[in-house]
């Protein structure tokens, strides 16, 4: 996927948009300066299902998998989700605050959701990501940076150390051109 475009409404023209209810206005749209990279798979370490979409839209069935019973009550979202084949889904406008970072701090600033864009990669801490995911991710980052004053790209583990480990040891940071 090449040449992704973010429009003035904060939507990626080429992404499939699925509106998450777990979104609210940012304190300032002029301060979107951080990209946070995550990994997620639902059920854990299984790829290809609808669990992530269901989680981000508050439709996760707690009886569908034992792990779901533990997390079905969560109200979370991310701006983007990149599937293993590179398919791009968007759950929140980049102009809005998605609920992806949780309790977090970057360079002395708390509440990273206020000033960041969250990108989830379908994956885990236990295996490599796919080349198609990196291709989509790089194109997405380039497009985001052309619209917002992004200063840094970090992993979830960097803004929530000790609490989060993603994107994990198999994420290849050298594939990201900043």
C-alpha positions, 0 to 999 in steps of 0.5 A, a space after each residue: 500500500 503506497 501513497 496513503 493520504 490523510 484528509 483534513 478530517 483526519 481520515 485516511 482515504 484508503 483505510 476502511 473506517 469503522 467508527 469506535 465509540 471510544 473516542 473524544 475531542 483532543 485538548 488541542 489538535 495543534 499539538 499532535 506530535 507523537 506516534 505510538 506503535 502497538 501490537 495486538 491480537 485477539 485472542 492472544 497470539 492468534 491472527 485474522 479474526 474480528 476480536 480487535 474490531 469487536 474490542 474497539 467497538 465495544 462488541 466483544 463477546 465475553 463468552 467467545 473466548 476465556 480471555 475475552 471475559 477479562 477484557 470485554 469491559 474495557 473501553 479502548 480504541 486506536 486510530 489505526 489497525 494494520 492487519 498481517 496482510 497490510 490491510 489498513 483499518 481506521 477507528 478514529 479520526 487523527 483529529 480526535 483522541 483515541 484511547 490507546 495509550 492508557 496511563 502514560 508519560 513521554 518527556 515529562 508529559 502525561 496523558 499521551 492520548 492527548 497528543 499522540 496517534 496510535 497505530 496497532 499492528 496485528 501481532 504479538 511479542 512472540 513473532 515477527 511482523 509481516 513485510 506488508 505491515 511495515 510497508 503500510 506502516 511506513 506509508 501511513 507514517 509519511 502521510 501522518 507526518 505530512 499533516 501533523 507536527 510529529 516529532 517522535 515515534 515510540 513504542 507503547 513500552 516507552 510511554 508505559 514502561 513496566 506496564 506495557 511491552 509492545 510493540 515487542 522485541 520482534 518489531 524492526 525499528 530499522 524498517 521505519 524511516 523517520 
